């Protein structure tokens, strides 16, 4: 039973890693629609991950064995893969989050400049230092 749950959670992590890799490529290409299309899928996978994690926790608690005997050899291999995949997903998601934050920050600053919080008065200073310059 545990080996099945570990294999399932590893499959979920592999899917999350693949989608996050795609999202990293797409954010670098400014292909935001593909990123937005992945949101629901990633949310569903995150819910599945949480459900499987809870099931694994319950199985391990019910075994009531010493820590060195809690896994069979096959389960130990699957658990090591789980740890590796989880770390990989963490690193990739951290990179994606940094990129997302940078893009968000860029657009927020750009919008602030476009909106120009300072009232345009057409004084000499405003005309000489416009945010947007027109070239002929």
C-alpha positions as CSV (number, residue, x, y, z in Angstrom):
1,X,0.0,0.0,0.0
2,X,2.8,2.5,0.9
3,X,4.8,1.7,-2.2
4,X,1.7,2.6,-4.3
5,X,1.2,5.9,-2.5
6,X,4.9,6.7,-2.9
7,X,4.8,5.9,-6.6
8,X,1.7,8.1,-7.0
9,X,3.2,11.0,-5.2
10,X,6.4,10.7,-7.2
11,X,4.3,10.8,-10.4
12,X,2.5,14.0,-9.2
13,X,5.9,15.6,-8.4
14,X,7.2,14.7,-11.8
15,X,4.2,16.4,-13.4
16,X,4.6,19.5,-11.2
17,X,8.3,19.7,-12.2
18,X,7.5,19.3,-15.9
19,X,4.8,22.0,-15.8
20,X,7.1,24.3,-13.8
21,X,9.9,23.8,-16.3
22,X,7.4,24.8,-19.1
23,X,6.3,27.8,-17.1
24,X,9.9,29.0,-16.6
25,X,10.4,28.7,-20.4
26,X,7.2,30.5,-21.1
27,X,7.8,33.4,-18.7
28,X,11.1,34.0,-20.3
29,X,9.4,34.2,-23.7
30,X,6.6,36.4,-22.2
31,X,4.1,33.7,-23.2
32,X,1.8,34.4,-20.3
33,X,-1.3,32.7,-21.6
34,X,0.3,29.3,-21.4
35,X,1.3,30.0,-17.8
36,X,-2.3,31.1,-16.9
37,X,-3.6,27.9,-18.6
38,X,-1.4,25.8,-16.3
39,X,-2.7,27.3,-13.0
40,X,-5.8,25.1,-12.6
41,X,-3.7,21.9,-13.4
42,X,-1.0,22.9,-10.9
43,X,-3.7,23.6,-8.2
44,X,-5.2,20.2,-8.9
45,X,-1.8,18.5,-8.7
46,X,-1.0,20.4,-5.4
47,X,-4.3,19.1,-3.9
48,X,-3.5,15.6,-5.0
49,X,0.0,15.9,-3.5
50,X,-1.5,17.0,-0.2
51,X,-4.0,14.2,-0.2
52,X,-1.3,11.6,-0.9
53,X,1.1,13.1,1.7
54,X,-1.6,12.8,4.3
55,X,-2.3,9.2,3.3
56,X,1.4,8.4,3.5
57,X,1.7,10.0,6.9
58,X,-1.2,7.9,8.2
59,X,0.3,4.7,6.8
60,X,3.6,5.4,8.5
61,X,1.9,6.3,11.8
62,X,-0.1,3.1,11.8
63,X,3.0,1.0,11.3
64,X,4.2,1.8,14.7
65,X,7.7,0.5,13.9
66,X,11.2,1.9,14.8
67,X,12.4,4.4,12.3
68,X,15.1,2.1,10.9
69,X,12.5,-0.6,10.2
70,X,9.6,1.6,8.9
71,X,10.4,1.0,5.2
72,X,11.0,-2.0,3.1
73,X,13.9,-1.8,0.7
74,X,11.6,-1.0,-2.2
75,X,9.8,1.7,-0.2
76,X,13.1,3.2,0.9
77,X,14.1,3.5,-2.8
78,X,10.8,5.2,-3.6
79,X,11.1,7.5,-0.6
80,X,14.6,8.6,-1.6
81,X,13.2,9.4,-5.1
82,X,10.4,11.3,-3.4
83,X,13.0,13.4,-1.5
84,X,15.0,14.1,-4.6
85,X,11.9,15.1,-6.6
86,X,10.6,17.3,-3.8
87,X,13.9,19.1,-3.6
88,X,14.0,19.5,-7.4
89,X,10.5,20.9,-7.4
90,X,11.3,23.3,-4.6
91,X,14.3,24.7,-6.5
92,X,12.4,25.0,-9.8
93,X,9.4,26.6,-8.1
94,X,11.6,29.0,-6.3
95,X,13.1,30.1,-9.6
96,X,9.7,30.4,-11.2
97,X,8.5,32.5,-8.2
98,X,11.5,34.9,-8.6
99,X,10.8,35.3,-12.3
100,X,7.1,35.9,-11.6
101,X,7.9,38.4,-9.0
102,X,10.3,40.2,-11.3
103,X,7.8,40.4,-14.1
104,X,5.0,41.6,-11.8
105,X,7.3,44.2,-10.4
106,X,8.3,45.4,-13.9
107,X,4.7,45.8,-14.9
108,X,3.8,47.6,-11.7
109,X,6.6,50.1,-12.1
110,X,5.7,50.5,-15.8
111,X,2.1,51.2,-15.0
112,X,3.1,53.7,-12.3
113,X,5.2,55.6,-14.8
114,X,2.5,55.5,-17.5
115,X,-0.1,56.7,-15.1
116,X,2.3,59.4,-13.9
117,X,1.2,60.0,-10.4
118,X,2.5,63.5,-10.7
119,X,-0.1,65.8,-12.2
120,X,0.9,67.0,-15.7
121,X,0.9,70.7,-15.6
122,X,2.6,71.4,-18.9
123,X,5.1,73.6,-17.1
124,X,8.6,74.1,-18.6
125,X,10.0,71.2,-16.4
126,X,7.3,68.7,-17.5
127,X,7.8,69.5,-21.2
128,X,11.6,69.2,-21.0
129,X,11.6,65.8,-19.0
130,X,8.7,63.7,-20.3
131,X,8.6,60.0,-19.4
132,X,7.7,59.2,-23.0
133,X,9.8,60.8,-25.7
134,X,8.5,61.0,-29.2
135,X,11.0,60.5,-32.0
136,X,10.3,61.6,-35.5
